[in-house]
Amino acid sequence: METVQDTQQYLEQFKPELEQIPSHLHGTDRLTWLSDLLSRSSRESREGLSAVLEGHLIKMERYEASDIDMGGDGCGGKVWFRIHGQKTPYRDSPEYSLLETDLLLLNLVNHEQMAYLMKHRNLDFSHVIPSNDGQPRRFRADLYFDLDHLALNMRRIDTEIRPFKSLQLHPEVAKTLSLKYLKYGLNLVTGITGSGKSSTLDTIIDANNRSVESQIVVIASPVELVHKPIKSIVRHREVGRDVPTFRDGTVQAMRQDPDIIVIGELRDDETIIAALEVTDSGHKTFSTLHTASAMESIDRIIGEVPVREQERVRNRLADVITCVISQKLVPTLDGKRVLAKEVMLATPSVKAAIRNNNISEIYQMLAEGSQYGMHTLEQDLKRLVVDHKISIDEALNFANNKKRLKDLFRS
């Protein structure tokens, strides 16, 4: 297998032409010129450019890196990895000029994607590297502009799905998430970017795929891990490729005889309303939100819709919500990361609090709901400290409410 250093020769052959780029070209005009250069290049030359980038992507596994960043002024010509939560240029990273990374990154996209990128200045897509072992490496990619040049983030998708038991969920919570025990309801996995939401959601999907004969429709942007059918049919619909929007995919799914609908993210009011409607029609629905707690998730859903719709959405949400898992990945004492989570089940008291707009009361319900498998993030952080997995300082750093966590340590 070629090393990163071996593949640099493929980029060298483009340097004479890069030096000839007209100095008056900037922004999209310069990228159009580079795109034309690629279109005139041989297939072997473009495959060589792909080998340069793929060399870095393959190296991610050795470093246990979750993300790679390159291109634009912000990277300073280096290739950066995020390793166990810390982002840094990786050792022996080559240095690239801005035009070289522009060319490498443009080589990733087709004409249709290029047109979208030029119009929206951002492009989400999936990237796959074939593998000799029959397990292709998959990446979630975001290509965007940084001071008129292209920048890239790619996240490595772990093709090994964690066993459901690794989530350490209470039996009542596990039953709520299983189609075998509950055929309907809206279930949310929430957290900030990089908190492992997709991995948790994939674990839950896999558990249902292994235990129930059903049809699962996954609507994602982009599709990350591809689930092979085990007991269930699993459909994957990528936004922008298989379906225009999350909302369209959700509405269309209702005509595809699904048992479970997975909506990659509740990004806007239209998707939120569609998710509530499809759940209200008797389907089991899973989705994600960029929120740090169960209460914030409820507030976000209601706050995202127009004011005139909020009362109706509040009541419908109270009817259909079944579970919210809010999670963070916390650095451990041995330099890795561990999952800390808050869990809310929609008990009658929780539903009443949502319906009556008393969201602040839910925190105490979580703190006192251990018999249902509920707990706050702060309670879980304390557990991890007691189990000698994380430090007190890290627990305080990741707590949503530091005062409550300090009170727990004193109790």
C-alpha positions as CSV (number, residue, x, y, z in Angstrom):
1,M,0.0,0.0,0.0
2,E,1.3,3.5,-0.9
3,T,2.1,5.8,2.0
4,V,1.1,9.5,2.2
5,Q,4.6,10.4,1.1
6,D,4.5,8.1,-1.9
7,T,1.3,9.7,-3.2
8,Q,2.6,13.2,-3.2
9,Q,4.1,12.6,-6.6
10,Y,0.5,12.7,-8.1
11,L,0.1,16.2,-6.9
12,E,3.5,17.4,-8.1
13,Q,2.4,16.9,-11.8
14,F,-0.2,19.6,-11.4
15,K,2.2,22.2,-10.0
16,P,3.2,23.7,-13.4
17,E,-0.4,24.4,-14.3
18,L,-1.2,25.7,-10.9
19,E,1.5,28.3,-11.3
20,Q,-0.2,29.5,-14.5
21,I,-3.5,30.3,-12.9
22,P,-4.4,34.0,-13.8
23,S,-3.8,36.2,-10.8
24,H,-7.0,38.2,-11.3
25,L,-9.2,35.1,-10.6
26,H,-10.7,34.8,-7.1
27,G,-13.4,32.9,-5.3
28,T,-15.7,30.9,-7.5
29,D,-13.9,32.1,-10.7
30,R,-10.7,30.5,-9.5
31,L,-12.4,27.3,-8.5
32,T,-14.1,27.2,-11.9
33,W,-10.7,27.4,-13.5
34,L,-9.4,24.6,-11.3
35,S,-12.5,22.5,-12.1
36,D,-11.8,23.0,-15.8
37,L,-8.2,21.8,-15.2
38,L,-9.5,18.7,-13.6
39,S,-11.9,18.0,-16.5
40,R,-9.0,18.2,-18.9
41,S,-6.9,15.8,-16.8
42,S,-6.6,12.1,-17.5
43,R,-8.4,9.6,-15.3
44,E,-5.1,8.4,-14.1
45,S,-4.2,11.9,-12.9
46,R,-7.5,12.3,-11.0
47,E,-7.1,8.9,-9.5
48,G,-3.7,10.0,-8.3
49,L,-5.2,13.0,-6.6
50,S,-7.7,10.8,-4.9
51,A,-4.9,8.6,-3.7
52,V,-3.3,11.7,-2.0
53,L,-6.4,12.4,0.0
54,E,-7.2,8.8,0.7
55,G,-3.7,8.3,2.1
56,H,-4.6,10.7,4.9
57,L,-8.0,9.1,5.4
58,I,-6.5,5.7,5.8
59,K,-4.0,7.0,8.3
60,M,-6.8,8.2,10.5
61,E,-7.4,4.6,11.7
62,R,-3.8,4.3,12.9
63,Y,-4.1,7.5,15.0
64,E,-7.6,6.6,16.2
65,A,-8.8,9.9,14.8
66,S,-12.5,10.7,14.5
67,D,-12.2,13.7,12.1
68,I,-9.8,15.2,9.5
69,D,-9.6,18.9,8.5
70,M,-7.7,20.4,5.7
71,G,-7.7,23.3,3.3
72,G,-8.4,27.0,3.6
73,D,-6.4,29.6,5.6
74,G,-7.5,28.1,8.9
75,C,-5.4,24.9,8.6
76,G,-2.2,26.7,7.8
77,G,-1.4,24.2,5.0
78,K,-1.4,21.2,7.5
79,V,-3.7,18.2,7.8
80,W,-5.4,18.1,11.2
81,F,-6.8,15.2,13.1
82,R,-9.2,15.1,16.1
83,I,-7.9,12.3,18.3
84,H,-9.9,11.4,21.4
85,G,-11.5,14.9,21.4
86,Q,-8.3,16.9,20.8
87,K,-7.6,18.5,17.4
88,T,-4.0,18.9,16.2
89,P,-1.9,18.7,13.0
90,Y,-0.8,15.1,12.8
91,R,2.8,14.1,13.0
92,D,4.7,14.3,9.7
93,S,1.8,16.0,8.0
94,P,2.8,17.4,4.5
95,E,2.3,21.1,3.9
96,Y,0.0,22.1,1.0
97,S,-0.6,25.5,-0.7
98,L,-4.1,26.8,-0.8
99,L,-4.3,26.0,-4.5
100,E,-3.2,22.4,-3.9
101,T,-5.9,21.8,-1.3
102,D,-8.4,23.5,-3.5
103,L,-7.5,21.0,-6.3
104,L,-7.5,18.0,-4.0
105,L,-10.9,18.9,-2.6
106,L,-12.5,19.8,-5.9
107,N,-11.5,16.4,-7.1
108,L,-13.9,14.9,-4.6
109,V,-17.1,16.2,-6.2
110,N,-19.0,15.7,-9.4
111,H,-20.5,18.4,-11.6
112,E,-23.8,18.4,-9.9
113,Q,-22.2,18.7,-6.4
114,M,-19.9,21.4,-7.8
115,A,-22.9,23.5,-8.9
116,Y,-24.5,23.1,-5.5
117,L,-21.2,24.1,-3.7
118,M,-20.8,27.2,-5.8
119,K,-24.4,28.3,-5.1
120,H,-24.6,27.5,-1.4
121,R,-20.9,27.8,-0.4
122,N,-21.3,24.5,1.5
123,L,-21.8,20.8,0.6
124,D,-22.6,17.8,2.8
125,F,-21.9,14.5,1.2
126,S,-20.8,10.9,2.0
127,H,-17.4,9.5,0.8
128,V,-16.5,5.9,0.5
129,I,-13.1,4.2,0.0
130,P,-13.2,0.6,-1.3
131,S,-11.3,-1.9,0.8
132,N,-9.6,-5.2,0.2
133,D,-11.3,-6.8,3.2
134,G,-14.8,-6.1,1.8
135,Q,-15.6,-3.5,4.4
136,P,-15.5,-0.1,2.6
137,R,-14.4,2.9,4.8
138,R,-17.2,5.5,5.0
139,F,-16.9,9.2,5.8
140,R,-19.3,12.0,6.4
141,A,-18.0,15.1,4.6
142,D,-18.6,18.8,4.8
143,L,-17.0,21.0,2.1
144,Y,-17.2,24.7,2.5
145,F,-15.5,28.1,1.8
146,D,-12.8,29.7,4.0
147,L,-11.8,33.1,2.8
148,D,-12.5,32.2,-0.9
149,H,-10.7,28.8,-0.7
150,L,-12.1,25.4,0.0
151,A,-11.9,23.7,3.4
152,L,-13.0,20.2,4.4
153,N,-14.1,18.3,7.4
154,M,-14.5,14.5,7.2
155,R,-15.7,12.3,10.0
156,R,-14.8,8.7,10.0
157,I,-17.8,6.4,10.3
158,D,-17.2,3.4,12.5
159,T,-18.6,0.4,10.6
160,E,-18.6,-1.6,13.8
161,I,-21.8,-1.0,15.6
162,R,-21.6,-1.0,19.4
163,P,-23.7,-3.7,21.1
164,F,-26.9,-2.3,22.6
165,K,-25.8,-3.4,26.1
166,S,-22.9,-1.0,25.9
167,L,-25.4,1.9,26.2
168,Q,-26.1,0.7,29.8
169,L,-29.8,1.6,29.6
170,H,-32.4,0.6,32.2
171,P,-34.7,-2.2,31.0
172,E,-37.7,0.2,30.9
173,V,-35.8,2.5,28.6
174,A,-34.7,-0.4,26.4
175,K,-38.3,-1.5,26.0
176,T,-39.4,2.0,25.1
177,L,-36.8,2.1,22.3
178,S,-37.7,-1.4,21.0
179,L,-40.4,-1.9,18.3
180,K,-41.1,-5.3,19.9
181,Y,-42.5,-3.6,23.0
182,L,-43.7,-0.2,21.8
183,K,-44.9,0.3,18.2
184,Y,-45.1,4.1,18.2
185,G,-43.6,7.2,19.7
186,L,-41.0,9.9,19.1
187,N,-37.5,9.1,20.5
188,L,-34.7,11.6,20.4
189,V,-30.9,11.3,20.8
190,T,-29.5,14.7,21.5
191,G,-26.1,16.3,22.1
192,I,-23.6,18.8,20.7
193,T,-21.6,18.1,17.5
194,G,-19.2,15.2,18.1
195,S,-21.1,13.8,21.1
196,G,-21.7,10.4,19.5
197,K,-25.4,10.9,18.6
198,S,-25.1,9.0,15.3
199,S,-23.3,6.0,16.9
200,T,-26.0,5.7,19.6
201,L,-28.8,6.0,17.0
202,D,-27.1,3.3,14.9
203,T,-26.9,1.0,17.9
204,I,-30.6,1.5,18.5
205,I,-31.5,0.9,14.9
206,D,-29.3,-2.2,14.8
207,A,-31.0,-3.6,17.9
208,N,-34.4,-3.3,16.2
209,N,-33.0,-4.7,13.0
210,R,-31.8,-7.8,14.8
211,S,-34.9,-8.4,16.9
212,V,-38.0,-7.4,14.9
213,E,-39.4,-8.2,11.4
214,S,-40.2,-4.8,10.1
215,Q,-39.3,-2.0,7.6
216,I,-37.0,0.7,8.7
217,V,-36.6,3.9,6.6
218,V,-33.5,6.0,7.3
219,I,-33.4,9.6,6.0
220,A,-30.0,11.1,6.5
221,S,-27.8,13.9,5.3
222,P,-25.6,12.2,4.4
223,V,-26.0,8.5,4.9
224,E,-23.2,7.4,7.2
225,L,-23.4,3.8,8.4
226,V,-25.3,1.5,6.1
227,H,-27.4,-1.1,7.9
228,K,-27.6,-4.5,6.2
229,P,-31.0,-6.2,6.4
230,I,-31.1,-8.8,9.2
231,K,-34.7,-9.3,10.4
232,S,-35.8,-6.0,8.8
233,I,-35.8,-4.3,5.5
234,V,-33.6,-1.2,5.9
235,R,-34.0,1.6,3.3
236,H,-31.4,4.4,3.2
237,R,-32.4,7.7,1.6
238,E,-29.8,10.4,1.4
239,V,-30.9,14.0,1.3
240,G,-29.8,15.7,-1.8
241,R,-29.3,12.4,-3.7
242,D,-32.4,10.2,-3.1
243,V,-34.8,12.8,-1.7
244,P,-34.7,16.7,-1.7
245,T,-35.2,17.4,2.0
246,F,-35.8,15.7,5.4
247,R,-39.4,16.8,5.3
248,D,-40.0,15.3,1.8
249,G,-38.3,12.1,3.0
250,T,-40.5,12.0,6.1
251,V,-43.8,12.6,4.2
252,Q,-42.9,10.1,1.5
253,A,-41.9,7.5,4.1
254,M,-45.5,7.3,5.2
255,R,-46.4,5.7,1.8
256,Q,-43.5,3.2,2.0
257,D,-45.1,0.9,4.6
258,P,-42.6,1.7,7.4
259,D,-42.6,0.5,10.9
260,I,-39.7,2.7,12.0
261,I,-38.7,6.1,10.5
262,V,-35.3,7.5,11.3
263,I,-34.9,11.2,10.5
264,G,-31.3,12.2,10.7
265,E,-31.9,15.6,12.3
266,L,-34.9,17.9,13.2
267,R,-33.3,20.9,11.4
268,D,-36.3,23.2,10.8
269,D,-40.0,23.7,11.6
270,E,-41.2,21.9,8.6
271,T,-39.3,18.7,9.5
272,I,-40.4,19.0,13.1
273,I,-44.1,19.2,12.2
274,A,-43.7,16.3,9.7
275,A,-42.0,14.2,12.4
276,L,-44.8,14.9,14.8
277,E,-47.4,14.0,12.2
278,V,-45.8,10.8,11.1
279,T,-45.4,9.7,14.8
280,D,-49.0,10.7,15.5
281,S,-50.1,8.5,12.7
282,G,-48.8,5.5,14.7
283,H,-45.2,5.1,13.6
284,K,-42.1,4.7,15.7
285,T,-39.8,7.6,15.0
286,F,-36.2,8.4,15.9
287,S,-34.3,11.6,15.3
288,T,-31.5,13.8,16.7
289,L,-31.2,17.4,17.9
290,H,-28.2,19.6,18.8
291,T,-29.2,20.2,22.4
292,A,-27.5,19.4,25.7
293,S,-30.4,18.2,27.8
294,A,-33.9,16.7,27.7
295,M,-35.5,20.0,28.8
296,E,-33.6,22.0,26.2
297,S,-34.8,19.5,23.6
298,I,-38.4,20.1,24.4
299,D,-37.9,23.9,24.4
300,R,-36.1,23.7,21.1
301,I,-38.8,21.7,19.3
302,I,-41.5,24.1,20.5
303,G,-39.4,27.2,19.9
304,E,-38.5,26.3,16.3
305,V,-42.0,26.5,15.0
306,P,-43.9,29.7,14.4
307,V,-45.6,31.3,17.5
308,R,-49.1,30.6,16.1
309,E,-48.2,26.8,15.9
310,Q,-46.5,26.5,19.3
311,E,-49.6,25.6,21.4
312,R,-50.6,22.9,18.9
313,V,-47.1,21.5,18.6
314,R,-46.7,21.5,22.5
315,N,-49.8,19.4,22.8
316,R,-48.9,17.0,20.0
317,L,-45.4,16.7,21.4
318,A,-46.8,15.8,24.8
319,D,-48.9,13.1,23.0
320,V,-46.1,11.4,21.0
321,I,-42.8,11.9,22.8
322,T,-41.6,8.7,24.5
323,C,-37.9,9.0,25.2
324,V,-35.1,11.6,25.1
325,I,-31.4,10.6,25.6
326,S,-29.0,13.6,25.8
327,Q,-25.4,12.7,25.8
328,K,-21.8,13.9,26.0
329,L,-18.4,12.2,25.4
330,V,-16.2,13.0,28.5
331,P,-12.4,12.5,28.6
332,T,-11.5,9.6,30.8
333,L,-8.6,9.2,33.2
334,D,-6.8,7.0,30.7
335,G,-7.0,9.5,27.9
336,K,-10.0,8.2,26.0
337,R,-13.7,9.2,26.2
338,V,-16.7,7.7,27.9
339,L,-20.5,8.3,27.3
340,A,-22.3,10.4,29.9
341,K,-26.0,10.7,29.4
342,E,-29.3,12.1,30.6
343,V,-32.4,10.0,30.1
344,M,-36.1,11.1,30.1
345,L,-39.1,8.8,29.6
346,A,-42.5,10.4,28.9
347,T,-44.2,9.4,32.1
348,P,-47.7,10.9,32.7
349,S,-46.0,13.6,34.9
350,V,-43.6,14.5,32.2
351,K,-46.3,14.7,29.5
352,A,-48.4,16.9,31.8
353,A,-45.4,19.2,32.4
354,I,-44.9,19.6,28.6
355,R,-48.6,20.2,28.0
356,N,-48.8,22.8,30.7
357,N,-45.6,24.5,29.7
358,N,-43.9,23.7,33.0
359,I,-40.7,22.4,31.4
360,S,-38.5,23.4,34.3
361,E,-40.3,20.8,36.5
362,I,-38.9,18.0,34.4
363,Y,-35.4,18.1,35.9
364,Q,-36.6,17.0,39.3
365,M,-38.7,14.3,37.7
366,L,-35.6,12.9,36.1
367,A,-33.6,13.1,39.3
368,E,-36.3,11.2,41.2
369,G,-37.3,8.8,38.3
370,S,-34.7,6.0,38.8
371,Q,-37.4,3.4,38.9
372,Y,-38.2,4.2,35.3
373,G,-34.6,4.4,34.3
374,M,-34.5,8.2,34.3
375,H,-31.6,10.3,35.6
376,T,-30.0,13.7,35.0
377,L,-26.7,14.2,33.3
378,E,-25.3,15.4,36.6
379,Q,-26.2,12.1,38.3
380,D,-24.5,10.1,35.5
381,L,-21.4,12.3,35.8
382,K,-21.3,11.6,39.5
383,R,-21.6,7.8,38.7
384,L,-18.6,8.0,36.4
385,V,-16.5,9.8,39.0
386,V,-17.4,7.2,41.7
387,D,-16.5,4.5,39.2
388,H,-13.1,6.1,38.8
389,K,-13.6,6.7,35.0
390,I,-13.5,10.5,34.9
391,S,-12.1,13.2,37.2
392,I,-14.2,15.6,39.3
393,D,-12.8,18.5,37.2
394,E,-13.9,16.9,33.9
395,A,-17.3,16.1,35.5
396,L,-17.8,19.8,36.4
397,N,-16.5,20.9,33.0
398,F,-19.2,18.8,31.2
399,A,-22.1,19.4,33.6
400,N,-25.1,21.3,32.4
401,N,-25.7,22.6,36.0
402,K,-22.4,22.8,38.0
403,K,-24.2,23.8,41.2
404,R,-26.4,20.7,41.2
405,L,-23.4,18.5,40.5
406,K,-21.5,20.0,43.4
407,D,-24.6,19.4,45.6
408,L,-24.6,15.8,44.5
409,F,-20.9,15.4,45.5
410,R,-21.7,16.8,49.0
411,S,-24.7,14.6,49.5
